[in-house]
Amino acid sequence: MCKNMFKSGCLVRTVHVILTWLTTLALFLHNTDLRKCQERGDLFQPVMFSSVVLLSVLLYFTVSLMDPGFVLSDSNTKGTSVDSNEELEQMIPQDHSSLKQRRCGYCFLLQPMRAKHCKMCKRCVRRFDHHCPWIDNCVGERNHKWFLLYLCVQFVAVSWGLQASWSGLVFAPTWQQWFTQNGLLLGAFALTAVFSVVVLLLLCIHIYLASVNTTTWEFMSRHRIVYLKHCDTEENPFDRGVICNLWDFCCICGTVAWERIYIRH
């Protein structure tokens, strides 16, 4: 984990932390609603806002540094929470060649179903969703739920920051004076506005993906994925209904043998 801190993603993580706390500082230095509450001695909103921002930073580093579900070895592909690899092989019909585990052409490990090799991480990732450049890590089976939680908290933080920065903008007789008085706060407003839109879009997309039990990679490239390209356009062999999908997404912590679910379908 410590090694990940000093790879190429160190710059991205540093920029994220600097922008977060500079924006927070700008909101407390100007005459925003947060500053007014602080001056009145009402510390509930300032403390809650700071706590949300701190939680978003902690979740950012959690998602960024944790193992997304790397396939470590061939023996690792057998340690599923549902069944052993040998039993799965016996269950697979002979004509289901799409279910046979294949060796990765890059790291030469057996790939479980729904795994994909990430060229950025140079590893195979279980239930691969996508490689996120902002966290410099893959989103996969182990950290996808934490990524969604991070998006929820981050959206609360940036939308709250957007409202606070708007409340602090003051009017001036000339444009030059207006920009001089609101320069830093205007930057915070623009930053939180952009991130509010981006985070909201990502949040909606990943809630939808979780509700239908699919991934970004499967949604975008199903015509090239062996176990999906023979299915109908609207067919998803892993979909068990919205409630079951969300329950499995949020509550199952172990590795899942997706081959068995595919066979049952």
KAFENQUI-V317250 format. One record per residue. RES is the residue in one letter. PHI is phi in whole degrees, -180 to 180 (999 if undefined). NEAR is the number of other C-alpha atoms within 10 Angstrom. Layout:
# KAFENQUI-V317250
res=RES phi=PHI near=NEAR
res=RES phi=PHI near=NEAR
This chain:
# KAFENQUI-V317250
res=M phi=999 near=9
res=C phi=-65 near=7
res=K phi=-64 near=7
res=N phi=-62 near=14
res=M phi=-64 near=15
res=F phi=-112 near=10
res=K phi=-87 near=10
res=S phi=-61 near=10
res=G phi=-71 near=18
res=C phi=-60 near=14
res=L phi=-65 near=12
res=V phi=-63 near=14
res=R phi=-66 near=19
res=T phi=-64 near=12
res=V phi=-61 near=12
res=H phi=-61 near=15
res=V phi=-67 near=14
res=I phi=-63 near=12
res=L phi=-62 near=14
res=T phi=-63 near=20
res=W phi=-79 near=15
res=L phi=-66 near=12
res=T phi=-64 near=21
res=T phi=-62 near=20
res=L phi=-63 near=13
res=A phi=-63 near=19
res=L phi=-69 near=25
res=F phi=-90 near=19
res=L phi=-84 near=13
res=H phi=-96 near=21
res=N phi=-83 near=19
res=T phi=-90 near=22
res=D phi=-60 near=19
res=L phi=-66 near=24
res=R phi=-66 near=20
res=K phi=-64 near=16
res=C phi=-63 near=15
res=Q phi=-65 near=16
res=E phi=-69 near=11
res=R phi=-79 near=8
res=G phi=88 near=9
res=D phi=-89 near=13
res=L phi=-93 near=15
res=F phi=-62 near=11
res=Q phi=-65 near=14
res=P phi=-59 near=17
res=V phi=-68 near=13
res=M phi=-64 near=11
res=F phi=-63 near=18
res=S phi=-63 near=14
res=S phi=-67 near=13
res=V phi=-65 near=18
res=V phi=-63 near=22
res=L phi=-62 near=16
res=L phi=-64 near=15
res=S phi=-65 near=23
res=V phi=-67 near=19
res=L phi=-63 near=13
res=L phi=-68 near=19
res=Y phi=-60 near=23
res=F phi=-70 near=15
res=T phi=-62 near=16
res=V phi=-68 near=24
res=S phi=-71 near=26
res=L phi=-103 near=20
res=M phi=-81 near=16
res=D phi=-69 near=17
res=P phi=-78 near=23
res=G phi=119 near=21
res=F phi=-63 near=23
res=V phi=-81 near=21
res=L phi=-86 near=13
res=S phi=-161 near=14
res=D phi=-64 near=14
res=S phi=-68 near=11
res=N phi=-67 near=13
res=T phi=-73 near=20
res=K phi=-91 near=19
res=G phi=-86 near=15
res=T phi=-86 near=15
res=S phi=-86 near=12
res=V phi=-111 near=16
res=D phi=-157 near=14
res=S phi=-81 near=13
res=N phi=-64 near=18
res=E phi=-65 near=9
res=E phi=-65 near=11
res=L phi=-63 near=18
res=E phi=-61 near=15
res=Q phi=-70 near=9
res=M phi=-78 near=12
res=I phi=-76 near=17
res=P phi=-61 near=12
res=Q phi=-65 near=10
res=D phi=-85 near=7
res=H phi=-94 near=10
res=S phi=-68 near=11
res=S phi=-69 near=16
res=L phi=-92 near=21
res=K phi=-67 near=18
res=Q phi=-67 near=16
res=R phi=-113 near=13
res=R phi=-87 near=13
res=C phi=-66 near=15
res=G phi=-77 near=10
res=Y phi=-108 near=12
res=C phi=-105 near=14
res=F phi=62 near=12
res=L phi=-98 near=21
res=L phi=-67 near=22
res=Q phi=-96 near=23
res=P phi=-66 near=27
res=M phi=-60 near=23
res=R phi=77 near=22
res=A phi=-88 near=21
res=K phi=-148 near=21
res=H phi=-82 near=20
res=C phi=-96 near=17
res=K phi=-72 near=10
res=M phi=-77 near=12
res=C phi=-84 near=13
res=K phi=61 near=11
res=R phi=-141 near=19
res=C phi=-86 near=28
res=V phi=-122 near=28
res=R phi=-68 near=24
res=R phi=41 near=26
res=F phi=-63 near=27
res=D phi=-103 near=24
res=H phi=-169 near=18
res=H phi=-98 near=18
res=C phi=-96 near=12
res=P phi=-67 near=12
res=W phi=-71 near=13
res=I phi=-102 near=20
res=D phi=51 near=21
res=N phi=-157 near=22
res=C phi=-80 near=28
res=V phi=-105 near=29
res=G phi=-141 near=25
res=E phi=-61 near=24
res=R phi=-87 near=22
res=N phi=-117 near=21
res=H phi=-65 near=24
res=K phi=-65 near=22
res=W phi=-71 near=19
res=F phi=-65 near=20
res=L phi=-66 near=21
res=L phi=-63 near=18
res=Y phi=-61 near=23
res=L phi=-62 near=22
res=C phi=-62 near=17
res=V phi=-66 near=19
res=Q phi=-64 near=24
res=F phi=-66 near=22
res=V phi=-60 near=19
res=A phi=-65 near=23
res=V phi=-73 near=28
res=S phi=-70 near=19
res=W phi=-65 near=16
res=G phi=-63 near=25
res=L phi=-64 near=21
res=Q phi=-65 near=15
res=A phi=-68 near=24
res=S phi=-67 near=30
res=W phi=-65 near=17
res=S phi=-69 near=17
res=G phi=-94 near=23
res=L phi=-68 near=19
res=V phi=-116 near=14
res=F phi=-90 near=12
res=A phi=-144 near=13
res=P phi=-67 near=7
res=T phi=-127 near=9
res=W phi=-63 near=10
res=Q phi=-62 near=10
res=Q phi=-66 near=12
res=W phi=-64 near=15
res=F phi=-67 near=16
res=T phi=-66 near=12
res=Q phi=-77 near=16
res=N phi=-114 near=20
res=G phi=-54 near=13
res=L phi=-65 near=17
res=L phi=-70 near=27
res=L phi=-65 near=19
res=G phi=-64 near=14
res=A phi=-64 near=25
res=F phi=-65 near=27
res=A phi=-63 near=14
res=L phi=-64 near=17
res=T phi=-69 near=24
res=A phi=-66 near=17
res=V phi=-63 near=12
res=F phi=-69 near=17
res=S phi=-62 near=20
res=V phi=-67 near=14
res=V phi=-64 near=12
res=V phi=-66 near=20
res=L phi=-64 near=17
res=L phi=-62 near=12
res=L phi=-63 near=15
res=L phi=-63 near=20
res=C phi=-64 near=13
res=I phi=-62 near=15
res=H phi=-76 near=20
res=I phi=-66 near=14
res=Y phi=-64 near=15
res=L phi=-61 near=18
res=A phi=-67 near=21
res=S phi=-71 near=20
res=V phi=-110 near=19
res=N phi=56 near=20
res=T phi=-137 near=21
res=T phi=-124 near=23
res=T phi=-59 near=15
res=W phi=-62 near=16
res=E phi=-68 near=21
res=F phi=-67 near=13
res=M phi=-85 near=10
res=S phi=-126 near=12
res=R phi=-61 near=17
res=H phi=-69 near=14
res=R phi=-108 near=11
res=I phi=-91 near=14
res=V phi=-57 near=14
res=Y phi=-82 near=20
res=L phi=-120 near=18
res=K phi=-69 near=14
res=H phi=-92 near=13
res=C phi=-83 near=13
res=D phi=-65 near=9
res=T phi=-58 near=10
res=E phi=-94 near=5
res=E phi=-91 near=10
res=N phi=-129 near=17
res=P phi=-67 near=17
res=F phi=-102 near=18
res=D phi=-76 near=17
res=R phi=-118 near=16
res=G phi=101 near=12
res=V phi=-58 near=14
res=I phi=-64 near=11
res=C phi=-65 near=14
res=N phi=-62 near=19
res=L phi=-68 near=20
res=W phi=-62 near=13
res=D phi=-63 near=16
res=F phi=-63 near=16
res=C phi=-87 near=15
res=C phi=-112 near=10
res=I phi=-84 near=14
res=C phi=-103 near=13
res=G phi=-82 near=12
res=T phi=-81 near=17
res=V phi=-107 near=20
res=A phi=-86 near=21
res=W phi=-68 near=19
res=E phi=-60 near=25
res=R phi=-67 near=19
res=I phi=-63 near=14
res=Y phi=-64 near=16
res=I phi=-65 near=15
res=R phi=-60 near=9
res=H phi=-64 near=11
